């Protein structure tokens, strides 16, 4: 994934957060399929932000995660449509 050099650390942190959440969901539920796990991960992260369980710093980080996730999902959907 291409990104500006100053965004690399945040992108890697975002990817790690999403990956950890997806692995947690995969291990703790009977959900099958990468796409479904990704959607559940996005919903869980959104719930955490909305529910106010995160501090302001974590909310800022989560916002960056959502922006990156939105870009990734949009790119994946475009590839599927091609």
LUMZAMAR-384328 format. One record per atom (N, C-alpha, C): x, y, z; residue in one letter. Coordinates in nm, 2 decimals, decimal comma, padded with zeros to 4 digits. Example, Ala and Ser with C-alpha at 12.3 -4.5 7.8 and 13.67 -1.06 7.14 Angstrom:
vexvo X:01,32 | Y:-00,57 | Z:00,78 | aa:A
vexvo X:01,23 | Y:-00,45 | Z:00,78 | aa:A
vexvo X:01,32 | Y:-00,33 | Z:00,78 | aa:A
vexvo X:01,28 | Y:-00,22 | Z:00,71 | aa:S
vexvo X:01,37 | Y:-00,11 | Z:00,71 | aa:S
vexvo X:01,29 | Y:00,00 | Z:00,79 | aa:S
***
This chain:
vexvo X:00,08 | Y:-00,12 | Z:00,00 | aa:X
vexvo X:00,00 | Y:00,00 | Z:00,00 | aa:X
vexvo X:00,09 | Y:00,12 | Z:00,00 | aa:X
vexvo X:00,06 | Y:00,21 | Z:-00,09 | aa:X
vexvo X:00,13 | Y:00,34 | Z:-00,10 | aa:X
vexvo X:00,08 | Y:00,44 | Z:00,00 | aa:X
vexvo X:00,17 | Y:00,51 | Z:00,07 | aa:X
vexvo X:00,13 | Y:00,62 | Z:00,16 | aa:X
vexvo X:00,25 | Y:00,71 | Z:00,17 | aa:X
vexvo X:00,22 | Y:00,83 | Z:00,22 | aa:X
vexvo X:00,33 | Y:00,93 | Z:00,24 | aa:X
vexvo X:00,42 | Y:00,88 | Z:00,35 | aa:X
vexvo X:00,55 | Y:00,90 | Z:00,34 | aa:X
vexvo X:00,64 | Y:00,85 | Z:00,44 | aa:X
vexvo X:00,60 | Y:00,89 | Z:00,58 | aa:X
vexvo X:00,55 | Y:01,01 | Z:00,60 | aa:X
vexvo X:00,51 | Y:01,05 | Z:00,74 | aa:X
vexvo X:00,38 | Y:00,98 | Z:00,79 | aa:X
vexvo X:00,31 | Y:00,91 | Z:00,70 | aa:X
vexvo X:00,20 | Y:00,83 | Z:00,74 | aa:X
vexvo X:00,22 | Y:00,68 | Z:00,76 | aa:X
vexvo X:00,34 | Y:00,64 | Z:00,73 | aa:X
vexvo X:00,38 | Y:00,50 | Z:00,74 | aa:X
vexvo X:00,36 | Y:00,44 | Z:00,87 | aa:X
vexvo X:00,40 | Y:00,51 | Z:00,98 | aa:X
vexvo X:00,39 | Y:00,45 | Z:01,11 | aa:X
vexvo X:00,24 | Y:00,44 | Z:01,15 | aa:X
vexvo X:00,16 | Y:00,54 | Z:01,12 | aa:X
vexvo X:00,02 | Y:00,53 | Z:01,16 | aa:X
vexvo X:-00,05 | Y:00,42 | Z:01,08 | aa:X
vexvo X:-00,01 | Y:00,40 | Z:00,95 | aa:X
vexvo X:-00,07 | Y:00,30 | Z:00,87 | aa:X
vexvo X:-00,03 | Y:00,16 | Z:00,92 | aa:X
vexvo X:00,09 | Y:00,14 | Z:00,96 | aa:X
vexvo X:00,13 | Y:00,01 | Z:01,02 | aa:X
vexvo X:00,06 | Y:-00,01 | Z:01,15 | aa:X
vexvo X:00,05 | Y:00,09 | Z:01,24 | aa:X
vexvo X:-00,02 | Y:00,08 | Z:01,36 | aa:X
vexvo X:-00,17 | Y:00,04 | Z:01,34 | aa:X
vexvo X:-00,23 | Y:00,11 | Z:01,24 | aa:X
vexvo X:-00,37 | Y:00,08 | Z:01,20 | aa:X
vexvo X:-00,38 | Y:-00,07 | Z:01,16 | aa:X
vexvo X:-00,29 | Y:-00,11 | Z:01,07 | aa:X
vexvo X:-00,30 | Y:-00,25 | Z:01,02 | aa:X
vexvo X:-00,29 | Y:-00,35 | Z:01,13 | aa:X
vexvo X:-00,20 | Y:-00,32 | Z:01,23 | aa:X
vexvo X:-00,18 | Y:-00,41 | Z:01,34 | aa:X
vexvo X:-00,30 | Y:-00,41 | Z:01,43 | aa:X
vexvo X:-00,36 | Y:-00,30 | Z:01,45 | aa:X
vexvo X:-00,49 | Y:-00,29 | Z:01,53 | aa:X
vexvo X:-00,60 | Y:-00,37 | Z:01,47 | aa:X
vexvo X:-00,62 | Y:-00,35 | Z:01,34 | aa:X
vexvo X:-00,72 | Y:-00,42 | Z:01,26 | aa:X
vexvo X:-00,69 | Y:-00,57 | Z:01,26 | aa:X
vexvo X:-00,57 | Y:-00,61 | Z:01,23 | aa:X
vexvo X:-00,53 | Y:-00,75 | Z:01,23 | aa:X
vexvo X:-00,56 | Y:-00,82 | Z:01,36 | aa:X
vexvo X:-00,52 | Y:-00,75 | Z:01,47 | aa:X
vexvo X:-00,54 | Y:-00,81 | Z:01,61 | aa:X
vexvo X:-00,69 | Y:-00,83 | Z:01,64 | aa:X
vexvo X:-00,77 | Y:-00,73 | Z:01,60 | aa:X
vexvo X:-00,91 | Y:-00,74 | Z:01,63 | aa:X
vexvo X:-00,97 | Y:-00,85 | Z:01,54 | aa:X
vexvo X:-00,93 | Y:-00,86 | Z:01,42 | aa:X
vexvo X:-00,98 | Y:-00,97 | Z:01,33 | aa:X
vexvo X:-00,94 | Y:-01,10 | Z:01,38 | aa:X
vexvo X:-00,82 | Y:-01,12 | Z:01,43 | aa:X
vexvo X:-00,78 | Y:-01,25 | Z:01,49 | aa:X
vexvo X:-00,85 | Y:-01,28 | Z:01,61 | aa:X
vexvo X:-00,88 | Y:-01,18 | Z:01,70 | aa:X
vexvo X:-00,96 | Y:-01,20 | Z:01,82 | aa:X
vexvo X:-01,10 | Y:-01,24 | Z:01,78 | aa:X
vexvo X:-01,16 | Y:-01,19 | Z:01,68 | aa:X
vexvo X:-01,30 | Y:-01,23 | Z:01,64 | aa:X
vexvo X:-01,29 | Y:-01,37 | Z:01,58 | aa:X
vexvo X:-01,19 | Y:-01,39 | Z:01,50 | aa:X
vexvo X:-01,18 | Y:-01,53 | Z:01,44 | aa:X
vexvo X:-01,17 | Y:-01,64 | Z:01,54 | aa:X
vexvo X:-01,09 | Y:-01,61 | Z:01,65 | aa:X
vexvo X:-01,07 | Y:-01,71 | Z:01,75 | aa:X
vexvo X:-01,19 | Y:-01,73 | Z:01,85 | aa:X
vexvo X:-01,26 | Y:-01,62 | Z:01,87 | aa:X
vexvo X:-01,37 | Y:-01,62 | Z:01,97 | aa:X
vexvo X:-01,51 | Y:-01,64 | Z:01,92 | aa:X
vexvo X:-01,52 | Y:-01,66 | Z:01,79 | aa:X
vexvo X:-01,66 | Y:-01,67 | Z:01,74 | aa:X
vexvo X:-01,66 | Y:-01,78 | Z:01,63 | aa:X
vexvo X:-01,78 | Y:-01,80 | Z:01,58 | aa:X
vexvo X:-01,80 | Y:-01,90 | Z:01,48 | aa:X
vexvo X:-01,81 | Y:-01,84 | Z:01,34 | aa:X
vexvo X:-01,78 | Y:-01,71 | Z:01,33 | aa:X
vexvo X:-01,79 | Y:-01,64 | Z:01,20 | aa:X
vexvo X:-01,69 | Y:-01,70 | Z:01,10 | aa:X
vexvo X:-01,73 | Y:-01,73 | Z:00,99 | aa:X
vexvo X:-01,65 | Y:-01,79 | Z:00,88 | aa:X
vexvo X:-01,64 | Y:-01,69 | Z:00,77 | aa:X
vexvo X:-01,53 | Y:-01,67 | Z:00,71 | aa:X
vexvo X:-01,51 | Y:-01,59 | Z:00,60 | aa:X
vexvo X:-01,44 | Y:-01,46 | Z:00,63 | aa:X
vexvo X:-01,34 | Y:-01,42 | Z:00,56 | aa:X
vexvo X:-01,26 | Y:-01,31 | Z:00,58 | aa:X
vexvo X:-01,34 | Y:-01,18 | Z:00,58 | aa:X
vexvo X:-01,43 | Y:-01,17 | Z:00,48 | aa:X
vexvo X:-01,51 | Y:-01,05 | Z:00,46 | aa:X
vexvo X:-01,60 | Y:-01,03 | Z:00,58 | aa:X
vexvo X:-01,66 | Y:-01,13 | Z:00,63 | aa:X
vexvo X:-01,75 | Y:-01,12 | Z:00,74 | aa:X
vexvo X:-01,67 | Y:-01,08 | Z:00,87 | aa:X
vexvo X:-01,56 | Y:-01,14 | Z:00,88 | aa:X
vexvo X:-01,47 | Y:-01,10 | Z:01,00 | aa:X
vexvo X:-01,43 | Y:-00,96 | Z:00,99 | aa:X
vexvo X:-01,40 | Y:-00,91 | Z:00,87 | aa:X
vexvo X:-01,36 | Y:-00,77 | Z:00,85 | aa:X
vexvo X:-01,47 | Y:-00,68 | Z:00,88 | aa:X
vexvo X:-01,60 | Y:-00,71 | Z:00,84 | aa:X
vexvo X:-01,71 | Y:-00,63 | Z:00,87 | aa:X
vexvo X:-01,74 | Y:-00,63 | Z:01,02 | aa:X
vexvo X:-01,73 | Y:-00,74 | Z:01,09 | aa:X
vexvo X:-01,75 | Y:-00,75 | Z:01,23 | aa:X
vexvo X:-01,64 | Y:-00,66 | Z:01,31 | aa:X
vexvo X:-01,52 | Y:-00,67 | Z:01,26 | aa:X
vexvo X:-01,41 | Y:-00,59 | Z:01,31 | aa:X
vexvo X:-01,44 | Y:-00,44 | Z:01,30 | aa:X
vexvo X:-01,48 | Y:-00,40 | Z:01,18 | aa:X
vexvo X:-01,52 | Y:-00,26 | Z:01,16 | aa:X
vexvo X:-01,63 | Y:-00,22 | Z:01,26 | aa:X
vexvo X:-01,73 | Y:-00,30 | Z:01,27 | aa:X
vexvo X:-01,84 | Y:-00,27 | Z:01,36 | aa:X
vexvo X:-01,80 | Y:-00,26 | Z:01,51 | aa:X
vexvo X:-01,72 | Y:-00,35 | Z:01,55 | aa:X
vexvo X:-01,67 | Y:-00,35 | Z:01,68 | aa:X
vexvo X:-01,58 | Y:-00,23 | Z:01,71 | aa:X
vexvo X:-01,50 | Y:-00,19 | Z:01,62 | aa:X
vexvo X:-01,41 | Y:-00,07 | Z:01,64 | aa:X
vexvo X:-01,50 | Y:00,05 | Z:01,64 | aa:X
vexvo X:-01,60 | Y:00,06 | Z:01,55 | aa:X
vexvo X:-01,70 | Y:00,17 | Z:01,55 | aa:X
vexvo X:-01,77 | Y:00,18 | Z:01,68 | aa:X
vexvo X:-01,82 | Y:00,07 | Z:01,73 | aa:X
vexvo X:-01,89 | Y:00,06 | Z:01,86 | aa:X
vexvo X:-01,80 | Y:00,11 | Z:01,97 | aa:X
vexvo X:-01,67 | Y:00,07 | Z:01,98 | aa:X
vexvo X:-01,58 | Y:00,12 | Z:02,08 | aa:X
vexvo X:-01,57 | Y:00,27 | Z:02,08 | aa:X
vexvo X:-01,56 | Y:00,33 | Z:01,96 | aa:X
vexvo X:-01,54 | Y:00,47 | Z:01,95 | aa:X
vexvo X:-01,67 | Y:00,54 | Z:01,99 | aa:X
vexvo X:-01,78 | Y:00,50 | Z:01,94 | aa:X
vexvo X:-01,91 | Y:00,56 | Z:01,98 | aa:X
vexvo X:-01,95 | Y:00,54 | Z:02,12 | aa:X
vexvo X:-01,91 | Y:00,43 | Z:02,18 | aa:X
vexvo X:-01,95 | Y:00,40 | Z:02,32 | aa:X
vexvo X:-01,86 | Y:00,48 | Z:02,41 | aa:X
vexvo X:-01,75 | Y:00,54 | Z:02,36 | aa:X
vexvo X:-01,67 | Y:00,62 | Z:02,45 | aa:X
vexvo X:-01,57 | Y:00,54 | Z:02,53 | aa:X
vexvo X:-01,54 | Y:00,42 | Z:02,50 | aa:X
vexvo X:-01,45 | Y:00,34 | Z:02,58 | aa:X
vexvo X:-01,31 | Y:00,38 | Z:02,56 | aa:X
vexvo X:-01,28 | Y:00,46 | Z:02,45 | aa:X
vexvo X:-01,14 | Y:00,50 | Z:02,42 | aa:X
vexvo X:-01,12 | Y:00,64 | Z:02,47 | aa:X
vexvo X:-00,99 | Y:00,66 | Z:02,50 | aa:X
vexvo X:-00,95 | Y:00,80 | Z:02,54 | aa:X
vexvo X:-00,95 | Y:00,88 | Z:02,41 | aa:X
vexvo X:-00,93 | Y:01,01 | Z:02,43 | aa:X
vexvo X:-00,92 | Y:01,10 | Z:02,31 | aa:X
vexvo X:-00,80 | Y:01,06 | Z:02,22 | aa:X
vexvo X:-00,69 | Y:01,02 | Z:02,27 | aa:X
vexvo X:-00,58 | Y:00,97 | Z:02,19 | aa:X
vexvo X:-00,62 | Y:00,85 | Z:02,11 | aa:X
vexvo X:-00,69 | Y:00,75 | Z:02,18 | aa:X
vexvo X:-00,73 | Y:00,63 | Z:02,11 | aa:X
vexvo X:-00,84 | Y:00,66 | Z:02,00 | aa:X
vexvo X:-00,92 | Y:00,76 | Z:02,03 | aa:X
vexvo X:-01,02 | Y:00,80 | Z:01,93 | aa:X
vexvo X:-00,96 | Y:00,86 | Z:01,81 | aa:X
vexvo X:-00,85 | Y:00,94 | Z:01,83 | aa:X
vexvo X:-00,78 | Y:00,99 | Z:01,71 | aa:X
vexvo X:-00,72 | Y:00,88 | Z:01,63 | aa:X
vexvo X:-00,66 | Y:00,78 | Z:01,70 | aa:X
vexvo X:-00,60 | Y:00,67 | Z:01,64 | aa:X
vexvo X:-00,70 | Y:00,59 | Z:01,57 | aa:X
vexvo X:-00,81 | Y:00,57 | Z:01,63 | aa:X
vexvo X:-00,92 | Y:00,49 | Z:01,57 | aa:X
vexvo X:-00,97 | Y:00,56 | Z:01,44 | aa:X
vexvo X:-00,98 | Y:00,69 | Z:01,45 | aa:X
vexvo X:-01,03 | Y:00,76 | Z:01,33 | aa:X
vexvo X:-00,94 | Y:00,74 | Z:01,21 | aa:X
vexvo X:-00,81 | Y:00,74 | Z:01,24 | aa:X
vexvo X:-00,71 | Y:00,71 | Z:01,13 | aa:X
vexvo X:-00,73 | Y:00,57 | Z:01,08 | aa:X
vexvo X:-00,76 | Y:00,47 | Z:01,17 | aa:X
vexvo X:-00,78 | Y:00,34 | Z:01,14 | aa:X
vexvo X:-00,90 | Y:00,33 | Z:01,04 | aa:X
vexvo X:-01,01 | Y:00,40 | Z:01,08 | aa:X
vexvo X:-01,13 | Y:00,39 | Z:01,00 | aa:X
vexvo X:-01,11 | Y:00,45 | Z:00,86 | aa:X
vexvo X:-01,03 | Y:00,56 | Z:00,85 | aa:X
vexvo X:-01,00 | Y:00,62 | Z:00,72 | aa:X
vexvo X:-00,92 | Y:00,52 | Z:00,64 | aa:X
vexvo X:-00,82 | Y:00,46 | Z:00,70 | aa:X
vexvo X:-00,74 | Y:00,36 | Z:00,62 | aa:X
vexvo X:-00,82 | Y:00,24 | Z:00,58 | aa:X
vexvo X:-00,91 | Y:00,20 | Z:00,67 | aa:X
vexvo X:-01,00 | Y:00,08 | Z:00,64 | aa:X
vexvo X:-01,09 | Y:00,12 | Z:00,53 | aa:X
vexvo X:-01,15 | Y:00,24 | Z:00,53 | aa:X
vexvo X:-01,24 | Y:00,28 | Z:00,43 | aa:X
vexvo X:-01,17 | Y:00,28 | Z:00,29 | aa:X
vexvo X:-01,05 | Y:00,33 | Z:00,29 | aa:X
vexvo X:-00,97 | Y:00,33 | Z:00,17 | aa:X
vexvo X:-00,95 | Y:00,18 | Z:00,12 | aa:X
vexvo X:-00,91 | Y:00,09 | Z:00,21 | aa:X
vexvo X:-00,88 | Y:-00,04 | Z:00,17 | aa:X
vexvo X:-01,01 | Y:-00,11 | Z:00,12 | aa:X
vexvo X:-01,12 | Y:-00,09 | Z:00,19 | aa:X
vexvo X:-01,24 | Y:-00,16 | Z:00,15 | aa:X
vexvo X:-01,29 | Y:-00,10 | Z:00,01 | aa:X
vexvo X:-01,27 | Y:00,03 | Z:-00,01 | aa:X
vexvo X:-01,31 | Y:00,09 | Z:-00,14 | aa:X
vexvo X:-01,22 | Y:00,03 | Z:-00,25 | aa:X
vexvo X:-01,09 | Y:00,02 | Z:-00,23 | aa:X
vexvo X:-01,00 | Y:-00,04 | Z:-00,32 | aa:X
vexvo X:-01,04 | Y:-00,19 | Z:-00,35 | aa:X
vexvo X:-01,07 | Y:-00,26 | Z:-00,25 | aa:X
vexvo X:-01,10 | Y:-00,40 | Z:-00,27 | aa:X
vexvo X:-01,23 | Y:-00,41 | Z:-00,35 | aa:X
vexvo X:-01,33 | Y:-00,33 | Z:-00,32 | aa:X
vexvo X:-01,46 | Y:-00,33 | Z:-00,40 | aa:X
vexvo X:-01,43 | Y:-00,30 | Z:-00,54 | aa:X
vexvo X:-01,35 | Y:-00,20 | Z:-00,57 | aa:X
vexvo X:-01,32 | Y:-00,16 | Z:-00,71 | aa:X
vexvo X:-01,25 | Y:-00,28 | Z:-00,78 | aa:X
vexvo X:-01,16 | Y:-00,35 | Z:-00,71 | aa:X
vexvo X:-01,10 | Y:-00,47 | Z:-00,77 | aa:X
vexvo X:-01,20 | Y:-00,58 | Z:-00,80 | aa:X
vexvo X:-01,29 | Y:-00,60 | Z:-00,71 | aa:X
vexvo X:-01,39 | Y:-00,70 | Z:-00,74 | aa:X
vexvo X:-01,48 | Y:-00,67 | Z:-00,85 | aa:X
vexvo X:-01,51 | Y:-00,54 | Z:-00,87 | aa:X
vexvo X:-01,59 | Y:-00,49 | Z:-00,98 | aa:X
vexvo X:-01,52 | Y:-00,50 | Z:-01,12 | aa:X
vexvo X:-01,39 | Y:-00,51 | Z:-01,12 | aa:X
vexvo X:-01,31 | Y:-00,51 | Z:-01,25 | aa:X
vexvo X:-01,32 | Y:-00,64 | Z:-01,31 | aa:X
***
